[in-house]
């Protein structure tokens, strides 16, 4: 994972964005609360970085009936 973090750093990912992305990769389809817990950060901070990653096209937002989920695009994309 350290190698992937270095690659993400080369693409101007912040440390928090890298943590969110890697947590999302591990979790698959997950809500912001689960991603925040896996990335070991507050839910408020996670939402901020998740939205930035969605805007960059790295995370995909999936709106369910009662909850919004996020999934990471594979690193090779």
C-alpha positions in Angstrom: 0.0 0.0 0.0 2.9 2.4 0.6 3.8 2.1 -3.1 0.2 3.1 -4.0 0.3 6.0 -1.6 3.5 7.3 -3.3 1.8 7.0 -6.7 -1.2 8.9 -5.4 1.1 11.5 -4.0 2.6 11.9 -7.5 -1.0 12.7 -8.7 -1.3 15.5 -6.1 -3.5 13.5 -3.6 -3.3 14.9 -0.1 -2.6 12.4 2.7 -6.3 12.5 3.7 -7.4 11.9 0.1 -5.1 8.9 -0.2 -6.4 7.5 3.1 -10.0 7.9 1.9 -9.3 6.3 -1.5 -7.4 3.4 0.0 -10.2 2.8 2.6 -12.7 2.9 -0.2 -10.8 0.4 -2.3 -10.7 -2.0 0.7 -14.4 -1.6 1.6 -15.9 -1.7 -1.9 -19.4 -0.1 -1.8 -19.6 1.8 1.5 -21.2 4.8 3.1 -19.2 7.9 4.2 -19.4 6.8 7.9 -17.8 3.4 7.2 -15.1 5.0 5.0 -14.3 7.6 7.7 -14.0 4.8 10.3 -11.7 2.8 8.0 -9.6 5.9 7.2 -9.4 6.8 10.9 -10.8 10.3 10.5 -13.8 12.2 11.6 -17.0 11.9 9.5 -17.0 15.6 8.7 -13.4 15.5 7.4 -14.2 12.4 5.4 -17.2 14.0 3.7 -15.1 16.9 2.6 -12.4 14.7 1.1 -14.9 12.2 -0.4 -16.6 15.1 -2.2 -13.3 16.3 -3.6 -12.5 12.7 -4.8 -16.0 12.4 -6.4 -15.3 15.7 -8.2 -12.0 14.4 -9.5 -13.7 11.3 -10.7 -11.8 8.9 -8.4 -14.8 7.9 -6.3 -18.2 7.2 -7.7 -21.3 8.2 -5.8 -24.3 5.8 -5.8 -27.5 7.2 -4.4 -29.7 4.6 -2.8 -33.2 5.1 -1.5 -32.1 5.9 2.1 -28.3 6.2 1.9 -25.6 7.4 -0.4 -22.7 5.0 -1.1 -19.3 5.5 -2.6 -17.1 3.2 -4.5 -13.5 3.7 -5.6 -12.5 3.4 -9.2 -9.7 0.8 -9.6 -6.1 2.3 -9.6 -5.4 1.1 -13.1 -8.2 3.5 -14.4 
